[in-house]
Amino acid sequence: MTASLLNPSTPSGGVPSGAGPAGGPRSHGPGRPHGAAAAAPVAPVAPTAPRPLALVPPAQTEGQLQVHTAPFRGSFSGVFSQALRSAGLGSRVLISQFLKGGVDQGLERSLWLCGRLQWLRPAMPACLTEPAAAEPEGSGAQEQEAVLEVWGYTRCQLLDGAVDLMVLDELGLAIALGYLPAAEVEATLEQRPAHLDVILTGPSMPPALLAMADQVTQLRRNC
């Protein structure tokens, strides 16, 4: 009697019980795995509407008092470019040069650029480099009056908040030479509106104005 080499659990066909045609698990119907319940169909995910962009409200702007000073005459040109650009972008700008003459300006003939930048100089035949004359009459008095006219208009514009940016060139030197009263200038700058940016330029700047400044920029050469 010949012993059989077949597994007793294997039918005569040679395919194990419970196996499919290729020897794998027998199928129990389409899409239904052996020994497991039929999987429920997955519902499609509905697209969610995009959330609207929420812009962060800008912080309330606060004007600054800046000082740009240099031992040579070079602090004004860079600030002037900044002022001109601000006017081109819609800001109201006033530039007051207190000791620059020679162009026959004065309050009635101030220049306007970009429709928003007013450039003001005193009505004098030349620039002022010497201390204010002590004599109450003569050319010294006319120079003093011309500088005070520019300052008076500038002061009103500052206190009224009529502009967004104000550039005051050689204000410190005008104080040092005696053309403007230091106490009045300091008190006026202290009362500037919160939105107003004020930039002081020039080679000379009193310590009191430096102490008031939020930012001090000093140009130096070969240091």
URCORSUL-V827626 format. One record per run of one state. SS is the DSSP state (2 for helix, 1 for strand, 0 for the rest). FROM is the first residue (numbers start at 1). LEN is the number of residues. If there is no record, write none. Layout:
ss->{SS,SS}
from->{FROM,FROM}
len->{LEN,LEN}
//
This chain:
ss->{0,1,0,1,0,1,0,1,0,1,0,2,0,1,0,2,0,1,0,1,0,2,0,1,0,2,0,2,0,1,0,2,0,1,0}
from->{1,10,11,16,17,19,20,25,26,65,71,75,89,93,98,107,110,111,114,117,122,139,161,165,170,171,177,182,191,197,203,207,213,215,220}
len->{9,1,5,1,2,1,5,1,39,6,4,14,4,5,9,3,1,3,3,5,17,22,4,5,1,6,5,9,6,6,4,6,2,5,4}
//
